Amino acid sequence: MNPSSPEERARRIVRALIWTYFVLLIIEGALRKWVVPGLSNPLLVVRDPVALAIYFFSLRAGVFPRGPWFVLLLLLGIMCSICTFITLDPYLPTKQITLVCGYGIHANFFHLPLIFVMGKVMRLEDVRRFGWWILILIIPMTFLMIAQFRASPDSLINSTAGGEGEMMQTALGKVRTAGPFSFVIGVVLYFALATAFLMWAILKNGVYKNWLLIASGIALLIGTAVSGSRSAVASCALVIAFLFFVFIYRRDAVTRVGQILLAVVVVGFIVSRTPIFKEGLNVMTTRFNEVAEQTNESVARGIIGRVFSEITDAAYVWTKSPWWGYGLGIGTNAGANILTGHSVFLLTEGEWSRIELESGRVLGVAYILWRVALTGYIFVLCIRVLKLGNLLPLFLFSAGFVSMFNGQFGQPTILGFAVITLGLTLAAMNSPETDFLAPEETPSPQRATRRSVYAERLHDPAPGPTALNGSSDR
């Protein structure tokens, strides 16, 4: 493609806007907590204008999704909105219905096409650059979390969004440190994404400098210890657990993992001797023990039980929910705030149960199945490119699939990380990575300059020969 063509200029604008979206995702909580707490509620949708601009320029660039995934999502969004107005019209003024339904569209539908746009417009070099910044930013983020860990729960640095209330506590009088995010869930998802890039860089030589891998690895260990969050530990462990698939499909990676293991143990031993890590580990261990005593179950069993309870609760709620739901957006905290003036769960806290109660037994289940099917389909693509030697999509998928599967999209941070992480997953398939491939397995040069065949199947059909979509012409 001609670098000076309108389509290519639009692509560059889209890539720049995606970076803007990511920056806002990182600083959104800081704005809501410290900079302009009085605008905490409007800042919930601060990324929406950026997403709208991305869609506008992606249409000009010819990369806006038009496949079955988008068509189904659009139809579901339209039908859920119509049912919401029909259901609520007798009880609420039109303005309130519009605001509540608008936030429901924001939470369930509006941002998800960005996943496909990222997969079509971003190059592998863009994904690597994302990883570099994610790893470099985890270092100052950890210093901020250490300061929050050492500060009292009512200190300014531990303010909540809007300046009201206090951060959730973990154990021994310590808060669950949230870093720059509004809640600790931001740290959970960010650390999982950082772990994904770190694992990939460790297994593939020369991606990033060694000093960055060591510094970010140390920051990741210390940050997880002072987070006070069991979910932070579980999210990072889940990414590491996906090595299982690497060992199955790319056995040539086992040798490299063994070579690196010793260095990891040495770094871990050094970090474990630092006072802040010891203190954080003590708080985390206390937290684990307290939960185990209260629930009489292990950590692993508790996490698995939480997943199954989401499914069983949704099955029970399905029998109680109206056929066409109570109205899109009502189950979110923001929707409740519009209706009652208080941020509460009017329906239920579970994501699948919320969707069923909002959109009903038919449309609600259809939307859940859409998310589940997309999660499974991207996983299949990740396994296929893994067999070709591309490890990055699988690690990125491991950091974001839970959010897409049943993450609470009413919480903007969870929604934002689901979009960014799975968008990066698709983008990482655009150029083959052959670090572990034997010479006879190396793909042909023609395929190396284009999106992978699996990415082509997910996106629209590739442009003609005069509008290639490979890294050499973007």
Residue pairs with C-beta under 8 A, 6 or more apart in sequence:
1 7
1 8
1 467
1 468
1 473
1 474
2 8
6 60
7 60
7 61
7 62
7 467
8 61
8 474
10 57
10 58
10 60
10 61
11 61
11 63
11 121
11 474
13 57
13 61
14 54
14 57
14 58
14 61
14 63
14 117
14 121
15 121
15 122
15 126
17 50
17 53
17 54
17 57
18 54
18 114
18 117
18 118
18 121
18 122
18 423
20 50
21 47
21 50
21 51
21 54
21 114
21 416
21 420
22 130
22 420
24 46
24 47
24 50
25 47
25 413
25 416
25 417
25 420
26 137
26 180
26 190
27 180
28 43
28 46
28 47
28 181
28 182
28 412
28 413
28 416
29 161
29 178
29 179
29 180
29 181
29 182
29 183
29 186
29 413
30 180
31 39
31 43
31 46
32 39
32 40
32 43
32 161
32 162
32 182
33 159
33 160
33 161
33 163
33 182
34 156
34 159
36 43
37 159
37 161
37 162
37 163
38 162
40 161
40 162
40 163
41 162
41 334
41 337
44 103
44 334
44 412
45 103
45 106
45 412
47 111
47 412
47 416
48 106
48 110
48 111
51 110
51 111
51 114
54 114
54 117
55 64
55 113
55 114
55 117
58 64
58 117
58 120
58 121
61 121
62 463
62 467
63 117
63 120
63 121
64 113
64 117
65 113
65 116
65 117
65 120
65 459
65 460
66 460
67 116
67 458
67 459
67 460
69 116
69 370
69 374
69 458
70 113
70 116
72 370
73 109
73 112
73 113
73 370
74 109
76 109
76 363
76 366
76 367
76 370
77 105
77 108
77 109
79 363
80 104
80 108
80 109
80 325
80 328
80 358
80 359
80 363
80 367
81 101
81 104
81 105
81 328
83 324
83 325
83 327
83 328
83 359
83 360
83 363
84 97
84 100
84 101
84 104
84 325
84 327
84 328
84 329
85 97
85 101
86 324
87 322
87 324
87 325
87 326
87 327
88 97
88 100
88 101
88 327
89 97
92 100
92 339
96 338
96 339
97 327
99 338
100 327
100 328
100 329
100 330
100 335
100 338
100 339
101 327
101 328
101 329
102 329
103 329
103 332
103 334
103 335
103 338
104 327
104 328
104 329
104 330
104 332
104 335
104 358
105 328
105 329
107 329
107 332
107 334
107 409
107 410
107 415
108 328
108 355
108 367
108 409
111 415
111 416
111 419
112 419
114 419
114 423
115 419
115 422
115 423
115 426
116 423
116 426
116 458
116 459
117 423
118 419
118 420
118 423
118 424
118 426
118 427
119 423
119 425
119 426
119 427
119 429
119 430
119 455
119 458
119 459
120 426
120 459
120 460
120 469
121 427
121 474
122 423
122 424
122 427
122 430
123 427
123 430
123 431
123 471
123 474
124 427
124 428
124 430
124 431
124 433
124 471
125 471
126 427
127 392
127 424
127 427
127 428
128 207
130 197
130 424
131 197
131 200
131 201
131 207
131 208
132 208
132 212
134 190
134 193
134 194
134 197
135 194
135 197
135 198
135 201
135 208
135 212
135 213
135 216
136 212
136 216
138 190
138 191
138 194
138 216
138 219
138 220
138 223
139 215
139 216
139 219
141 179
141 180
141 187
141 190
141 219
141 223
142 219
142 220
142 222
142 223
142 226
144 157
144 179
144 180
145 177
145 178
145 179
145 187
145 223
145 226
145 227
146 222
146 226
146 276
147 157
148 157
148 158
148 167
148 175
148 177
148 178
148 179
148 226
149 174
149 175
149 177
149 226
149 228
149 276
149 279
149 280
151 157
151 158
152 158
153 166
153 167
153 169
153 173
153 174
153 175
154 166
158 166
158 167
158 175
160 166
160 167
160 182
161 182
161 183
166 175
167 175
167 176
167 177
167 178
167 184
168 175
168 176
168 183
168 184
169 175
169 176
169 228
170 176
170 228
170 229
170 283
170 284
170 287
171 228
171 283
171 284
171 286
171 287
171 290
172 282
172 283
172 286
174 228
174 283
175 228
176 184
176 227
176 228
176 229
177 184
177 187
177 226
177 227
177 228
178 184
178 186
178 187
179 186
179 187
179 190
179 223
180 186
181 187
181 190
181 413
182 413
183 411
183 413
184 227
184 228
184 229
184 231
184 232
185 231
185 411
185 413
185 414
186 413
186 417
187 223
187 227
187 229
187 232
188 227
188 229
188 231
188 232
188 235
189 235
189 399
189 400
189 403
189 413
189 414
189 417
189 421
190 417
191 220
191 223
191 224
191 227
191 232
191 235
191 236
192 235
192 236
192 238
192 239
192 398
192 399
192 400
193 396
193 399
193 400
193 417
193 420
193 421
194 216
194 220
195 220
195 235
195 236
195 239
195 240
195 399
196 239
196 395
196 396
196 398
196 399
197 395
197 396
198 213
198 216
198 217
198 220
199 239
199 240
199 243
199 395
200 207
200 391
200 392
200 395
201 207
201 208
201 213
202 213
202 260
202 264
203 246
203 253
203 256
203 257
203 260
203 391
203 435
204 391
204 392
204 433
204 435
205 435
214 267
217 264
217 267
218 267
218 271
220 236
221 268
221 271
221 277
222 271
222 274
222 276
222 277
222 280
223 232
224 232
224 233
224 236
225 276
225 277
225 280
225 281
225 284
226 276
226 279
226 280
226 283
227 280
227 284
228 280
228 283
228 284
228 287
230 284
230 287
230 288
230 291
230 299
230 303
233 284
234 299
234 303
235 399
235 402
238 398
238 402
239 395
239 398
239 399
241 398
242 394
242 395
242 397
242 398
243 257
245 383
245 386
245 394
246 253
246 386
246 391
246 394
247 253
247 254
249 383
249 386
249 387
250 386
250 387
250 389
250 391
250 436
252 436
252 438
253 391
253 436
271 277
272 278
272 281
288 299
291 299
291 302
292 298
292 299
292 302
295 302
297 305
307 406
309 350
310 350
310 351
310 352
310 353
310 406
311 352
313 348
313 350
313 352
313 353
314 350
314 352
314 353
314 356
314 368
317 348
317 350
317 352
317 353
317 356
317 357
318 356
318 361
318 365
321 356
321 357
321 360
321 361
321 364
322 357
322 360
322 361
323 360
323 361
323 362
324 359
324 360
324 362
324 363
325 356
325 357
325 358
325 359
325 360
325 363
325 364
326 347
326 357
326 358
327 358
328 358
328 359
329 335
329 338
329 358
330 336
330 339
330 346
330 347
330 357
330 358
331 345
331 346
331 347
331 348
331 354
331 355
331 357
331 358
331 410
332 354
332 410
333 343
333 344
333 345
333 410
333 411
334 343
334 410
335 346
335 410
336 342
336 343
336 344
336 345
336 346
337 343
339 346
340 346
345 354
347 353
347 354
347 357
347 358
348 354
348 357
349 408
350 406
351 406
351 407
351 408
351 409
351 410
352 368
352 406
354 408
354 410
355 364
355 367
355 368
356 364
356 365
356 368
357 364
358 364
359 367
371 404
371 405
371 406
372 405
374 404
375 401
375 404
375 405
377 458
378 397
378 401
378 422
378 425
378 426
378 458
379 397
379 401
381 393
381 426
381 429
381 454
381 455
381 457
381 458
382 393
382 394
382 397
382 425
382 429
383 394
384 454
385 393
385 394
385 429
385 432
385 452
385 454
386 393
386 394
388 432
388 434
388 437
388 441
388 443
388 452
389 432
389 433
389 434
389 435
389 436
389 437
389 441
390 428
390 429
390 432
390 433
390 434
390 452
391 433
391 435
391 436
392 428
392 433
393 425
393 426
393 428
393 429
396 421
396 422
396 424
396 425
396 428
397 421
397 422
397 425
399 421
400 417
400 418
400 420
400 421
400 422
400 425
401 422
403 414
403 415
403 417
403 418
403 421
404 418
404 422
407 414
407 415
407 418
408 414
409 415
409 418
426 455
426 458
426 459
429 451
429 452
429 454
429 455
430 451
430 452
430 455
430 469
430 470
430 471
431 448
431 449
431 451
431 452
431 470
431 471
432 443
432 447
432 448
432 452
434 441
434 442
434 443
447 453
449 468
449 470
449 471
449 472
450 456
450 462
450 468
450 469
450 470
451 459
451 462
451 469
451 470
456 462
462 469
463 469
